[in-house]
Amino acid sequence: MSRIASTLSALQAQGRKALIPYVTAGYPYADVTPELMHAMVAAGANIIELGVPFSDPMADGPVIQKAGEKALALGIGTRQVLDMVRTFRQQDHTTPVVLMGYANPVERYDLLHADAAQPGGAFVRDAAAAGVDGVLVVDYPPEECEEFAAELKQHGLDLIFLLAPTSTDERMAQVGRIASGYVYYVSLKGVTGAGHLDTDAVEAMLPRIRKHVQTPVGVGFGIRDAATACAVGRTADAVVIGSRIIQLLEHAPRHEVAAVASGFLSEIRQALDRASA
């Protein structure tokens, strides 16, 4: 069982919901990410989604796009992201880390770091060695990445997929055949940070998803505070929060970044646990 699966299974046995924060690697300061990750875990995060900066992030709204642009300007690429995970793993051997990003950086990394002496893709090999537990590639549809999923599985990594309000039963079934770890349900039509979260619509959608998907279901996009997190947590297995954290960190001085994220997430964690009690 993967680290992601065992973490979610343990939380389900306790009747608790997983809290999954997303942050862009290298934002808002190039060297802050491992420290920030530890602070989020201390505040109650169960899994960390770490965004790999990319110049054309089609699913991301202006908040996360801006964060990615700043991280790229600071020299953060895939190799640096893997180094951050490796540094985090020096102290934390249990919290799952998921890399979230796009196909271009994955495939470029494979081209730049191919090793004829070692079979398979360089990205998967190096991600596993760094301590990554899962990968979510926004623009890899399930019907085109069975080989990638198999390679990840060989290295003990989960492949996580997005589902949306527009997903058909056929697409859900395709995802259900390949996905592992968890499935990320995008609660809104559009990009990250956009629109108003309709918790009733989320509650109605999750039973449809679970007919086709056996893994836990996390919900993200539009969750900004304890109230929306708890509303989603009534039916979802995990709550994913990204844009709001990025907004809070945007103007934080370097020495306050960890505390800002920790203070926000601890309130969410406490509210989720009270709601589950």
C-alpha positions in Angstrom: 0.0 0.0 0.0 1.3 3.4 -0.9 1.9 6.2 1.6 -1.1 8.1 0.2 -3.4 5.1 0.4 -2.3 4.2 4.0 -2.7 7.8 5.1 -6.2 8.1 3.7 -7.1 4.6 5.0 -6.0 5.6 8.5 -8.0 8.8 8.5 -11.1 7.0 7.2 -10.8 4.5 10.1 -10.7 7.5 12.5 -13.7 9.1 10.9 -11.5 12.1 9.9 -11.2 14.0 6.7 -7.9 14.5 4.9 -6.6 18.1 4.6 -4.5 18.6 1.5 -3.0 22.1 1.0 -1.5 23.1 -2.4 1.5 25.4 -2.7 3.6 26.4 -5.7 7.2 25.1 -5.2 9.6 28.1 -4.8 6.8 30.6 -3.9 6.9 33.2 -2.5 10.7 32.7 -1.9 13.0 30.2 -3.6 14.3 28.6 -0.4 11.1 28.6 1.7 9.3 25.5 0.5 10.7 22.7 2.7 10.2 24.9 5.8 6.7 25.7 4.6 5.9 22.0 4.0 6.9 21.1 7.6 4.8 24.0 9.0 1.8 22.8 7.1 2.2 19.3 8.4 2.5 20.6 12.0 -0.7 22.5 11.4 -2.6 19.4 10.5 -2.0 18.8 6.7 -2.2 15.1 5.8 -0.9 15.2 2.2 0.9 18.1 0.5 0.3 19.0 -3.2 3.4 20.7 -4.5 2.9 22.7 -7.7 5.6 22.4 -10.4 6.0 25.8 -12.0 5.1 26.0 -15.6 4.8 28.9 -18.1 1.4 27.9 -19.5 -0.8 26.4 -16.7 -4.1 26.1 -18.5 -6.1 25.0 -15.4 -4.8 27.6 -13.0 -6.4 30.9 -12.4 -4.6 34.2 -12.0 -3.5 33.7 -8.4 -1.6 30.4 -9.0 -0.4 31.6 -12.5 1.2 34.6 -10.8 2.8 32.3 -8.2 4.2 30.1 -10.9 5.6 33.0 -12.9 7.4 34.3 -9.8 8.8 30.8 -9.0 10.0 30.5 -12.6 11.7 33.9 -12.4 13.4 32.7 -9.2 14.9 29.8 -11.2 12.6 27.0 -9.9 12.2 24.1 -12.3 11.5 20.4 -12.0 15.0 19.5 -10.7 14.7 22.2 -8.0 11.3 20.9 -7.0 12.7 17.4 -6.6 15.5 18.8 -4.4 12.9 20.4 -2.2 11.1 17.1 -1.7 14.4 15.5 -0.9 15.2 18.1 1.7 11.7 17.7 3.2 12.2 13.9 3.4 15.3 14.4 5.6 13.0 15.1 8.5 9.6 13.8 7.4 9.4 10.2 6.2 5.6 9.8 6.5 3.6 12.7 5.0 2.7 12.0 1.4 3.8 14.5 -1.3 2.1 14.8 -4.6 3.6 16.8 -7.5 0.9 18.6 -9.5 1.7 20.1 -12.9 1.7 19.7 -16.6 3.0 17.3 -19.2 5.6 19.7 -20.7 7.9 19.8 -17.6 7.6 16.0 -17.2 8.5 15.2 -20.8 11.2 17.9 -20.9 12.8 16.4 -17.8 12.8 13.0 -19.4 14.6 14.4 -22.5 17.2 16.3 -20.5 18.0 13.5 -18.0 17.6 10.3 -19.9 20.0 7.6 -19.0 20.5 4.7 -21.4 21.8 2.6 -18.5 18.5 2.9 -16.6 15.2 1.9 -18.3 12.1 4.0 -18.0 11.6 7.7 -17.7 14.0 9.9 -15.7 11.1 11.9 -14.1 9.5 8.9 -12.5 12.8 7.4 -11.4 14.1 10.6 -9.9 10.7 11.6 -8.3 10.6 8.2 -6.6 14.2 8.6 -5.4 13.4 12.1 -4.0 10.5 10.8 -1.9 7.5 11.8 -4.1 4.4 9.7 -3.5 2.0 10.7 -6.3 1.8 12.7 -9.5 -1.1 14.7 -10.9 -0.5 15.8 -14.5 -3.4 18.0 -15.5 -3.1 17.5 -19.2 -2.6 13.7 -19.2 -6.0 12.1 -20.0 -6.5 8.6 -18.7 -6.8 7.0 -22.1 -3.3 8.2 -23.1 -1.3 7.4 -20.0 -1.7 3.8 -19.0 2.0 3.2 -19.7 2.9 6.2 -17.5 0.6 4.9 -14.8 2.2 1.4 -14.9 5.7 3.0 -14.6 4.6 5.0 -11.6 3.2 2.0 -10.0 6.4 0.1 -10.5 8.2 2.8 -8.5 5.5 2.9 -5.8 3.9 6.2 -6.9 0.2 6.9 -7.4 -1.3 8.6 -10.5 -4.0 11.0 -9.5 -6.6 12.4 -11.9 -8.9 15.3 -12.1 -12.7 15.0 -12.5 -15.0 17.9 -13.2 -18.7 18.8 -13.1 -18.7 18.1 -16.8 -17.2 14.6 -16.6 -19.2 11.9 -18.1 -19.8 8.4 -16.6 -17.5 7.1 -19.3 -14.7 9.4 -18.3 -15.2 8.5 -14.6 -15.0 4.8 -15.5 -11.8 5.4 -17.5 -10.3 7.3 -14.5 -11.5 4.6 -12.1 -9.6 1.9 -14.0 -6.2 3.7 -13.8 -6.3 6.1 -10.8 -4.7 5.3 -7.5 -4.2 7.2 -4.3 -7.2 9.5 -4.6 -9.2 11.3 -7.3 -9.4 15.1 -7.3 -12.8 16.4 -8.0 -12.7 20.0 -9.4 -15.9 21.5 -7.8 -16.2 24.4 -10.3 -16.3 24.9 -14.0 -13.3 27.0 -14.9 -9.9 27.6 -13.4 -8.5 27.6 -9.9 -9.8 30.3 -7.6 -12.8 31.1 -9.8 -16.5 31.2 -9.1 -18.6 30.4 -6.1 -18.6 26.9 -4.5 -21.9 25.2 -4.7 -21.7 22.6 -1.9 -25.1 21.1 -2.8 -23.8 20.4 -6.3 -20.7 18.8 -4.9 -22.8 16.6 -2.5 -24.9 15.5 -5.5 -21.9 14.7 -7.7 -19.9 12.5 -5.3 -22.2 9.5 -5.3 -22.0 9.4 -9.1 -18.2 9.5 -8.9 -18.1 6.7 -6.3 -20.0 4.4 -8.6 -17.0 4.3 -10.9 -14.0 5.2 -8.6 -12.9 3.0 -5.7 -10.2 5.4 -4.4 -11.0 8.2 -2.0 -12.3 11.5 -3.5 -10.8 14.8 -2.7 -12.6 18.1 -3.6 -10.9 21.3 -4.4 -11.3 24.7 -6.2 -13.3 27.3 -4.4 -12.6 26.2 -0.8 -11.4 29.4 1.0 -12.3 29.0 4.7 -13.4 26.7 7.5 -17.1 26.9 6.6 -16.6 25.8 3.0 -14.1 23.2 4.0 -16.5 21.6 6.5 -19.4 21.8 4.0 -17.3 19.9 1.4 -16.0 17.5 4.1 -19.5 16.3 4.8 -19.3 14.1 1.7 -15.7 14.2 0.4 -12.9 12.2 1.8 -10.4 15.0 1.5 -10.4 18.8 1.2 -7.9 20.5 -1.1 -7.1 24.2 -0.6 -4.7 26.1 -2.9 -5.5 29.5 -4.2 -6.4 30.9 -0.8 -3.1 29.8 0.7 -1.2 31.4 -2.2 -3.1 34.7 -1.7 -2.2 34.7 2.0 1.5 34.1 1.3 1.8 36.7 -1.5 2.9 39.6 0.7 4.3 37.7 3.7 7.8 38.5 4.7 10.2 35.5 4.4 10.3 34.9 8.2 6.5 34.9 8.4 5.6 32.6 5.5 5.5 29.4 7.6 3.4 31.0 10.4 0.9 32.5 8.0 0.2 29.1 6.3 0.2 27.3 9.6 -2.3 29.7 11.3 -4.7 29.4 8.4 -4.5 25.6 8.1 -4.7 24.9 11.8 -8.1 26.7 11.8 -9.3 24.5 8.9 -8.0 21.3 10.6 -9.7 22.1 13.9 -13.0 22.9 12.2 -12.9 19.6 10.1 -12.2 17.6 13.2 -15.0 19.3 15.2 -17.4 18.6 12.3 -16.3 14.9 12.2 -16.6 14.4 16.0 
